[in-house]
Each structure stands twice: as structure tokens, then as C-alpha cells.
Amino acid sequence: MKHSKLQHRLRRKNRIRARVRGSAARPRLTVYRSLQQVTVQVIDDDAGKTLVAASTREAKAKPTVEGAKKLGTLVAKKAKDAKITTIVFDRNAYAYHGIVKALADAAREGGLKF
């Protein structure tokens, strides 16, 4: 049986989510990419709540590497305002290069530790 591209991505996502879990002490920073925008959320999985959220639309940027850098600094600033300094990074089945890597590096430079 041939699996679709989406099924492969969802299997990768489930493998990652089995290992990565956010808590109140170290919430999970998750990334979602679409063709129109990139969205980032900082989630406390124990409480099931989103603590901080941002997107490239809010950062007034395009979903490119440069836009991901702006989004990374924005989410780091918002997280610091919410008194969050350490996180767990969830790449959400996307390869760790390009937009995802630029976002993670910008968040690190913004002061988040993962």
C-alpha cells in the first residue's frame, strides 16, 4: 500500500510528539508552516493551554527565511514578557533547515534556551 506525502508527514510528527512534551517549567515551542504564513505557539501540554502565539502576518513578514527570523525574535520577545526563558522545540515533522532553522536560531538569539 502506497502512503501519501501527508501520511508520511503525520507519522513523522507522531514520532516527534511521542518524545517532545511541554510543561509549565519548559513549555513546547511548536512550528506550523503553510504557503501563506508560518505560525508559532508556546504550549503548556500539562494544562493544555497556549501561552504565547505569533505568526508572520503579525510580524508583517512573508513566509521566507527572513520572515522566519523576524518571527523568531517576535516570539522570543513575547515569551520573555510572559516570563518564559526555557522551552522545548517541536519542529512538527518539518526538516530542521531553511525556515525552521532560521526561526529557531532567531529565537535563541532573542534569549530563549532550548
Secondary structure, 3 states (H helix, E strand, C coil): CCCCHHHHHHHHHHHHHHHCCCCCCCCEEEEEECCCCEEEEEEECCCCEEEEEEECCCCCCCCCHHHHHHHHHHHHHHHHHCCCCECEEECCCCCCCCHHHHHHHHHHHCCCEC
